Amino acid sequence: WHGYMLSFLGIKNFNVCVNKMDLVNYSKEVFDQIQAEYTEFLNEINLRPMHFIPISALEGDNMVSSSKKMPWYKGPHILEALDSFPKAAPNYARELRFPIQDIYKFTAEGDDRRIMSGRIESGTIKAGDEVVFLPSQKCSKVTSIEIFNAPELTEAFAGQSTGICLETQIYIKPGEVVCNPKEKLPHVSHKFKANIFWMGKQPFIKNKNYKLKLVTQQVPMVLSEILGVLDASELSSVKKDQVDRHDVAECVLETLKPVVFDDISHIPETGRFVIVDQYEIAGGGIILAPVFENETALNQRVKARNYIWVRSHITPESRAVKYDHKSALVIIVGKADTGKLLLAKALEEQLFEAGKKVYFLGIPNDVLDSGINTNDRTLNTMNHIQQLGEMAHLMTDAGLVVITMVSDIDSYELNILKSLNRPNKTFVINVGENLFEKNDVDLTTEEVKDPAVVLPAVLPKVIAILEPDPEFLI
């Protein structure tokens, strides 16, 4: 049991003490047999003790000095073994891991700072450092370190709660992790292997939505696979269909969106998590390793959909020739209340007047009812994105130009819309603060206040992607 708990907690430095040697007359043969059996068990769970020490706690043998009753033992006594443990590297000497908890924007007295704040879990960060935000992969340079009501700093260390300002204004959501691109980066995956300890009143089961909390990241997740559950009475791993209360299990967990993490053996602070069931913390765990797949679940879904799709005799090329344009999905992105609706309606009208088969799909989130009763905002957003993408694909497959708008989405959610619309084209117009590294068109909120002024520049770019391929024109 103790060995399993060491493995579960990710503890690598430990000694094994074989007690009560006085009861077997300090026999080397008995000690060697116990050492061989327990070493075999520890190898199975990938643990390597620093020392096996024969002791007698009652008699004090090999506790603070070497025992004369066991001259055959040449290793250290307990006190020496404890002193020989290697000292862990200080957190600031490791790679930078700075999870963003919140973003603050100040406008009073001409203050245009945008401060990204959080607690540095490991490493250091300095003004002038190049940084990358994961999982979005956006990059910038730190211009200043911000500390409330304190002298100006140029550097911050692990354990400090601080803020940073950037050279370029990029759109970042809480939950992103700041890293140094010159150092070893953490894993980014939506699937990983973990050891979990379950405390929930209800069992941990497959195909049920839970919430995973990992530093500042909060993401819906499901139990994908149970690799084994510890049988405490037999000290063995058994197969079960669910993880019951007080069980320790090795599982594969799958999150709805990619999460950023390290192996527990590398940076423990970003390798530990808790699982929330409804509103209660029901379990905790440590990450052992990422699980990478040759193909994402989304790509598998799109392939399966396209495989069973019953096509008519009218090809997309024939529709493009007949309609005098290709189909496309035009997505207008930006924060709420930035003029996206005004632009979308004006663009639809202009394309309609130009003879294009166009439709404005202006559906708010609460209209697309998935039938899933959930209070999880992220899960609701993802349900909306997936349904919007499938509906848009249905219309672009019919040869239409579809215009829609989405507020406050990230690059992962945008890629979902693009993937679901494949093989048809997707055109992105960003309004206001730049949400992504690259868009087809970027507009300011001032520009979209008068669509009649901005559309002459936007319309030709949209029409250009709608032109039918010359080889299909007769």
C-alpha positions as CSV (number, residue, x, y, z in Angstrom):
1,W,0.0,0.0,0.0
2,H,2.8,2.4,0.9
3,G,4.5,1.7,-2.4
4,Y,1.3,2.4,-4.4
5,M,0.9,5.7,-2.5
6,L,4.4,6.7,-3.3
7,S,3.8,6.0,-6.9
8,F,0.5,7.9,-6.8
9,L,2.0,11.0,-5.2
10,G,5.0,11.0,-7.6
11,I,7.6,10.7,-4.8
12,K,10.9,9.4,-6.2
13,N,13.4,9.7,-3.3
14,F,12.7,7.2,-0.6
15,N,14.2,4.4,1.5
16,V,12.8,1.0,2.3
17,C,13.3,-0.1,5.9
18,V,12.9,-3.7,6.8
19,N,11.9,-3.7,10.5
20,K,11.8,-6.3,13.2
21,M,15.1,-7.9,12.1
22,D,15.6,-8.9,15.8
23,L,12.7,-11.4,15.4
24,V,14.5,-13.4,12.7
25,N,17.9,-13.3,14.5
26,Y,19.2,-10.6,12.1
27,S,19.2,-13.1,9.2
28,K,20.8,-11.9,6.0
29,E,18.9,-14.6,4.1
30,V,15.5,-13.4,5.3
31,F,16.4,-9.8,4.5
32,D,17.6,-10.7,1.0
33,Q,14.4,-12.6,0.3
34,I,12.2,-9.6,1.4
35,Q,14.4,-7.2,-0.6
36,A,14.1,-9.4,-3.8
37,E,10.3,-9.7,-3.5
38,Y,9.7,-6.1,-2.7
39,T,12.1,-4.9,-5.4
40,E,10.1,-6.9,-8.0
41,F,6.9,-5.2,-6.8
42,L,8.4,-1.7,-6.9
43,N,9.7,-2.3,-10.4
44,E,6.1,-3.0,-11.6
45,I,5.1,0.4,-10.5
46,N,8.2,2.1,-11.7
47,L,9.8,2.9,-8.3
48,R,13.5,2.7,-7.4
49,P,14.4,3.1,-3.7
50,M,17.7,4.7,-2.8
51,H,18.5,2.1,-0.1
52,F,17.1,-1.1,1.5
53,I,18.0,-0.9,5.2
54,P,17.6,-3.8,7.7
55,I,16.6,-2.3,11.1
56,S,15.2,-3.1,14.5
57,A,13.3,-0.1,15.8
58,L,12.9,-1.8,19.2
59,E,16.6,-2.4,19.7
60,G,17.8,0.7,17.8
61,D,19.7,-1.3,15.2
62,N,20.8,0.8,12.1
63,M,18.7,3.7,13.3
64,V,21.3,6.4,14.1
65,S,24.4,4.2,14.0
66,S,25.5,1.0,12.2
67,S,24.5,-2.2,14.0
68,K,27.2,-4.6,15.1
69,K,24.5,-7.4,15.0
70,M,24.4,-7.2,11.2
71,P,28.0,-7.0,10.0
72,W,26.9,-8.3,6.6
73,Y,25.1,-5.0,5.9
74,K,27.5,-2.4,4.4
75,G,25.0,0.4,3.6
76,P,24.0,3.5,5.6
77,H,21.9,3.6,8.7
78,I,18.6,5.6,8.6
79,L,20.0,8.9,9.6
80,E,22.8,8.7,7.0
81,A,20.3,7.7,4.4
82,L,18.0,10.6,5.1
83,D,20.9,13.0,4.9
84,S,21.9,11.6,1.5
85,F,18.6,12.6,-0.2
86,P,19.4,14.9,-3.1
87,K,18.2,18.4,-2.6
88,A,15.4,19.4,-4.9
89,A,16.2,22.2,-7.3
90,P,14.5,25.5,-6.3
91,N,11.4,26.3,-8.2
92,Y,12.9,29.4,-9.7
93,A,15.7,27.3,-11.3
94,R,13.2,25.4,-13.4
95,E,11.3,26.2,-16.5
96,L,8.9,29.1,-16.4
97,R,5.3,28.2,-15.7
98,F,3.1,31.2,-15.1
99,P,-0.7,30.4,-15.3
100,I,-2.8,33.5,-16.0
101,Q,-5.6,34.0,-13.5
102,D,-7.1,37.2,-14.7
103,I,-6.6,40.2,-17.0
104,Y,-7.0,43.8,-15.9
105,K,-7.4,46.8,-18.1
106,F,-7.1,50.3,-16.8
107,T,-8.4,53.5,-18.5
108,A,-8.3,56.2,-15.9
109,E,-5.9,59.1,-16.3
110,G,-4.6,57.8,-19.7
111,D,-3.4,54.5,-18.2
112,D,-3.5,52.1,-21.1
113,R,-1.9,49.1,-19.3
114,R,-3.3,45.6,-19.8
115,I,-2.0,43.5,-17.0
116,M,-2.1,39.7,-17.1
117,S,-1.9,38.5,-13.5
118,G,-1.4,35.2,-11.7
119,R,1.0,33.2,-9.5
120,I,4.4,32.0,-10.9
121,E,4.5,28.3,-10.2
122,S,8.1,27.8,-11.4
123,G,10.9,29.7,-13.1
124,T,11.6,33.4,-13.4
125,I,10.3,36.1,-15.7
126,K,12.0,39.4,-16.6
127,A,11.1,42.5,-18.5
128,G,12.4,42.0,-22.0
129,D,11.8,38.2,-22.0
130,E,10.2,36.6,-25.1
131,V,7.2,34.6,-23.9
132,V,4.7,32.2,-25.4
133,F,1.2,31.6,-24.2
134,L,-0.1,28.0,-24.2
135,P,-2.3,26.4,-25.5
136,S,-3.0,29.3,-27.9
137,Q,0.7,29.6,-28.9
138,K,0.5,33.4,-29.1
139,C,3.9,35.2,-28.6
140,S,4.9,38.5,-27.3
141,K,7.6,40.3,-25.2
142,V,7.3,41.4,-21.6
143,T,7.7,45.1,-21.2
144,S,7.2,45.4,-17.4
145,I,6.6,43.4,-14.2
146,E,3.6,44.8,-12.2
147,I,3.4,44.4,-8.5
148,F,0.6,46.3,-6.5
149,N,1.8,49.0,-4.1
150,A,5.5,48.0,-4.4
151,P,8.7,49.4,-5.8
152,E,9.2,48.9,-9.6
153,L,10.6,45.4,-10.4
154,T,12.3,44.0,-13.4
155,E,12.1,40.4,-12.5
156,A,9.7,38.0,-10.7
157,F,10.3,34.5,-9.3
158,A,8.4,31.3,-8.5
159,G,6.0,31.7,-5.6
160,Q,5.2,35.3,-6.4
161,S,1.8,36.6,-7.4
162,T,2.5,39.2,-10.0
163,G,1.4,40.7,-13.3
164,I,3.0,41.4,-16.7
165,C,2.4,43.9,-19.5
166,L,3.2,43.0,-23.1
167,E,4.8,44.8,-26.1
168,T,2.0,43.7,-28.4
169,Q,-1.6,43.6,-27.4
170,I,-2.8,40.0,-27.9
171,Y,-6.1,38.5,-26.8
172,I,-5.6,36.0,-24.0
173,K,-8.1,34.3,-21.7
174,P,-7.6,33.3,-18.1
175,G,-6.2,29.7,-18.0
176,E,-3.4,30.3,-20.5
177,V,0.1,29.4,-19.2
178,V,3.0,31.8,-19.9
179,C,6.3,29.9,-20.8
180,N,9.7,30.8,-22.1
181,P,10.0,29.5,-25.7
182,K,13.8,29.0,-25.2
183,E,13.1,26.5,-22.4
184,K,11.5,23.0,-22.4
185,L,7.8,23.6,-22.9
186,P,5.0,21.7,-21.2
187,H,2.7,19.2,-22.8
188,V,-0.4,20.4,-24.6
189,S,-3.0,17.7,-25.1
190,H,-6.6,16.9,-24.5
191,K,-5.8,13.4,-23.3
192,F,-3.5,12.1,-20.6
193,K,-2.8,9.2,-18.3
194,A,-3.2,9.9,-14.6
195,N,-3.3,8.4,-11.1
196,I,-6.5,9.5,-9.3
197,F,-7.8,9.2,-5.8
198,W,-11.7,9.3,-5.8
199,M,-13.6,10.8,-2.8
200,G,-16.9,11.5,-4.5
201,K,-20.2,10.1,-3.1
202,Q,-21.1,8.9,-6.5
203,P,-18.7,6.6,-8.5
204,F,-16.4,8.0,-11.2
205,I,-17.9,6.7,-14.4
206,K,-17.4,6.9,-18.2
207,N,-19.3,9.2,-20.5
208,K,-20.3,11.7,-17.7
209,N,-19.2,15.3,-17.8
210,Y,-16.9,16.4,-15.0
211,K,-14.8,19.6,-14.6
212,L,-11.0,19.4,-14.3
213,K,-9.1,22.1,-12.5
214,L,-5.4,22.3,-13.1
215,V,-3.8,25.5,-11.8
216,T,-6.0,28.2,-13.4
217,Q,-7.4,26.0,-16.1
218,Q,-11.0,24.8,-15.8
219,V,-12.1,22.5,-18.5
220,P,-14.9,19.9,-19.0
221,M,-13.6,16.4,-19.0
222,V,-14.7,12.8,-19.2
223,L,-13.2,9.5,-18.0
224,S,-12.0,7.8,-21.2
225,E,-10.5,4.6,-19.8
226,I,-9.9,2.8,-16.5
227,L,-6.5,1.1,-16.8
228,G,-6.6,-0.4,-13.3
229,V,-7.9,0.1,-9.8
230,L,-5.8,-0.7,-6.7
231,D,-7.0,-3.7,-4.6
232,A,-5.7,-2.6,-1.2
233,S,-6.2,-6.1,0.3
234,E,-4.2,-7.9,-2.4
235,L,-1.9,-5.0,-3.4
236,S,-2.7,-5.7,-7.0
237,S,-4.3,-3.9,-9.9
238,V,-7.8,-5.1,-10.9
239,K,-10.1,-4.2,-13.8
240,K,-13.3,-2.3,-12.9
241,D,-16.0,-0.5,-14.9
242,Q,-16.1,2.4,-12.4
243,V,-13.9,4.0,-9.7
244,D,-15.7,3.8,-6.3
245,R,-15.2,6.0,-3.3
246,H,-11.7,5.8,-1.7
247,D,-10.4,3.9,-4.8
248,V,-7.0,4.7,-6.2
249,A,-6.9,4.1,-10.0
250,E,-4.8,4.7,-13.1
251,C,-7.0,6.2,-15.8
252,V,-7.0,8.0,-19.1
253,L,-8.8,11.3,-18.9
254,E,-10.0,13.3,-21.9
255,T,-10.7,17.1,-21.8
256,L,-13.0,19.0,-24.1
257,K,-10.3,21.5,-24.9
258,P,-6.5,21.0,-24.8
259,V,-4.9,21.7,-21.4
260,V,-1.3,22.6,-20.5
261,F,0.6,20.3,-18.0
262,D,3.8,18.7,-17.0
263,D,4.6,15.2,-15.9
264,I,4.3,15.1,-12.1
265,S,8.0,14.0,-11.9
266,H,9.1,17.2,-13.8
267,I,7.1,20.1,-12.4
268,P,4.6,18.9,-9.7
269,E,2.8,22.3,-9.5
270,T,1.5,21.9,-13.1
271,G,1.1,18.1,-12.9
272,R,-1.6,18.0,-10.1
273,F,-5.3,18.5,-10.5
274,V,-8.7,18.1,-8.9
275,I,-11.9,16.8,-10.4
276,V,-15.2,18.5,-9.7
277,D,-18.5,16.6,-9.9
278,Q,-21.4,19.2,-10.0
279,Y,-20.2,21.7,-7.4
280,E,-18.1,19.4,-5.2
281,I,-14.5,18.4,-5.4
282,A,-14.8,14.6,-5.9
283,G,-11.3,13.5,-6.7
284,G,-7.7,14.5,-7.1
285,G,-4.8,13.2,-9.2
286,I,-1.4,13.5,-10.7
287,I,-0.5,13.4,-14.4
288,L,1.8,10.6,-15.5
289,A,2.1,11.2,-19.3
290,P,0.3,12.7,-22.2
291,V,-1.6,10.4,-24.6
292,F,-1.2,11.5,-28.2
293,E,-3.4,10.2,-31.0
294,N,-2.6,10.0,-34.7
295,E,-6.0,11.7,-35.3
296,T,-8.1,14.0,-33.1
297,A,-11.6,13.1,-32.1
298,L,-12.8,16.1,-34.1
299,N,-11.1,14.9,-37.3
300,Q,-12.5,11.4,-36.8
301,R,-16.0,12.9,-36.3
302,V,-15.7,14.9,-39.6
303,K,-14.4,11.9,-41.5
304,A,-17.3,9.7,-40.2
305,R,-19.8,12.4,-41.1
306,N,-18.5,12.8,-44.6
307,Y,-18.3,9.0,-45.1
308,I,-22.0,8.4,-44.3
309,W,-23.2,11.6,-46.1
310,V,-25.4,10.6,-49.0
311,R,-24.4,12.8,-51.9
312,S,-26.7,13.8,-54.8
313,H,-25.6,13.8,-58.4
314,I,-25.0,17.6,-58.3
315,T,-21.3,18.2,-57.5
316,P,-20.0,21.3,-55.6
317,E,-18.3,22.4,-58.8
318,S,-21.6,22.2,-60.7
319,R,-23.3,24.3,-58.0
320,A,-20.5,26.8,-58.2
321,V,-20.9,27.2,-62.0
322,K,-24.7,27.4,-61.7
323,Y,-24.6,30.0,-58.9
324,D,-21.6,31.8,-60.3
325,H,-19.8,31.5,-57.0
326,K,-18.3,28.9,-54.6
327,S,-19.8,28.3,-51.2
328,A,-18.1,29.7,-48.1
329,L,-18.5,30.3,-44.3
330,V,-17.8,33.9,-43.3
331,I,-17.2,34.2,-39.6
332,I,-17.2,37.6,-37.9
333,V,-15.4,37.4,-34.6
334,G,-14.7,39.8,-31.8
335,K,-15.7,40.7,-28.3
336,A,-19.4,41.4,-27.5
337,D,-20.9,44.7,-28.6
338,T,-18.2,45.6,-31.1
339,G,-20.5,46.1,-34.2
340,K,-20.4,42.6,-35.6
341,L,-24.1,42.4,-36.1
342,L,-24.2,45.7,-38.1
343,L,-21.4,44.5,-40.3
344,A,-22.9,41.0,-40.8
345,K,-26.2,42.4,-42.0
346,A,-24.6,44.9,-44.3
347,L,-22.3,42.3,-45.8
348,E,-25.2,40.0,-46.5
349,E,-27.1,42.8,-48.2
350,Q,-24.1,43.7,-50.4
351,L,-23.5,40.1,-51.4
352,F,-27.2,39.6,-52.1
353,E,-27.2,42.7,-54.4
354,A,-24.2,41.3,-56.1
355,G,-26.2,38.2,-57.0
356,K,-24.7,35.8,-54.5
357,K,-26.7,33.1,-52.8
358,V,-26.1,34.3,-49.2
359,Y,-27.7,33.8,-45.8
360,F,-27.0,35.5,-42.5
361,L,-27.0,32.8,-39.8
362,G,-27.6,35.0,-36.7
363,I,-28.3,32.5,-34.0
364,P,-27.6,33.3,-30.4
365,N,-26.3,30.6,-28.1
366,D,-29.5,29.9,-26.3
367,V,-31.4,29.1,-29.5
368,L,-29.3,26.1,-30.4
369,D,-30.5,23.8,-27.6
370,S,-28.4,20.6,-27.4
371,G,-30.7,18.9,-25.0
372,I,-27.8,18.8,-22.5
373,N,-28.8,20.4,-19.1
374,T,-25.5,21.9,-17.8
375,N,-24.4,24.9,-15.9
376,D,-20.9,24.7,-17.3
377,R,-20.3,27.8,-19.4
378,T,-17.4,26.2,-21.3
379,L,-19.4,23.1,-22.1
380,N,-22.4,25.2,-23.3
381,T,-20.0,27.3,-25.5
382,M,-18.6,24.2,-27.1
383,N,-22.0,22.7,-27.7
384,H,-23.0,25.9,-29.4
385,I,-19.8,26.0,-31.5
386,Q,-20.2,22.4,-32.7
387,Q,-23.9,22.8,-33.6
388,L,-23.3,26.1,-35.3
389,G,-20.5,24.5,-37.3
390,E,-22.7,21.5,-38.4
391,M,-25.5,23.8,-39.4
392,A,-23.1,26.1,-41.4
393,H,-21.6,23.0,-43.1
394,L,-25.1,21.9,-44.1
395,M,-25.7,25.3,-45.8
396,T,-22.3,25.6,-47.4
397,D,-22.7,22.1,-48.8
398,A,-25.8,23.4,-50.5
399,G,-23.7,26.0,-52.2
400,L,-24.6,29.0,-50.1
401,V,-22.4,31.7,-48.7
402,V,-23.1,31.7,-44.9
403,I,-22.4,34.7,-42.7
404,T,-22.3,34.2,-38.9
405,M,-20.8,35.9,-35.9
406,V,-19.3,34.6,-32.7
407,S,-18.2,36.5,-29.6
408,D,-15.2,35.9,-27.4
409,I,-14.0,32.6,-29.0
410,D,-10.5,31.3,-28.8
411,S,-8.3,29.8,-31.6
412,Y,-9.3,26.2,-30.6
413,E,-13.0,27.0,-31.0
414,L,-12.4,28.8,-34.3
415,N,-10.5,25.7,-35.6
416,I,-13.5,23.6,-34.6
417,L,-15.8,25.7,-36.9
418,K,-13.2,25.5,-39.7
419,S,-12.9,21.8,-39.3
420,L,-16.6,21.2,-39.3
421,N,-17.0,23.3,-42.4
422,R,-14.5,21.3,-44.4
423,P,-14.0,20.8,-47.3
424,N,-15.7,24.2,-47.9
425,K,-13.8,27.5,-47.4
426,T,-13.9,29.6,-44.3
427,F,-13.2,33.4,-44.2
428,V,-12.5,35.2,-40.9
429,I,-13.2,38.9,-40.2
430,N,-12.0,40.2,-36.8
431,V,-13.6,43.2,-35.3
432,G,-11.9,45.2,-32.6
433,E,-9.1,43.7,-30.5
434,N,-7.2,41.1,-32.5
435,L,-8.3,37.7,-31.1
436,F,-6.0,35.6,-33.3
437,E,-2.5,35.7,-34.8
438,K,-3.9,35.8,-38.4
439,N,-7.2,36.8,-39.9
440,D,-8.4,37.3,-43.4
441,V,-9.6,40.9,-42.5
442,D,-9.0,43.0,-39.4
443,L,-11.3,45.9,-38.6
444,T,-11.4,48.4,-35.8
445,T,-14.6,49.1,-33.9
446,E,-14.6,52.6,-35.3
447,E,-14.5,51.3,-38.9
448,V,-17.5,49.1,-38.5
449,K,-19.7,51.9,-37.1
450,D,-20.3,52.9,-40.8
451,P,-20.4,49.7,-42.9
452,A,-20.9,51.8,-46.1
453,V,-17.3,53.1,-45.6
454,V,-15.6,49.8,-44.7
455,L,-17.5,47.4,-47.0
456,P,-15.8,48.6,-50.3
457,A,-12.5,47.3,-48.9
458,V,-14.0,44.1,-47.4
459,L,-16.4,43.0,-50.2
460,P,-13.7,42.4,-52.9
461,K,-11.8,40.1,-50.5
462,V,-14.8,38.0,-49.8
463,I,-15.9,37.8,-53.4
464,A,-12.4,36.8,-54.4
465,I,-12.6,33.5,-52.5
466,L,-16.0,32.8,-54.1
467,E,-14.8,32.8,-57.7
468,P,-15.5,29.4,-59.3
469,D,-12.4,27.5,-60.6
470,P,-11.7,28.4,-64.2
471,E,-11.5,24.8,-65.3
472,F,-15.2,24.2,-64.5
473,L,-16.5,27.2,-66.3
474,I,-17.9,26.5,-69.8
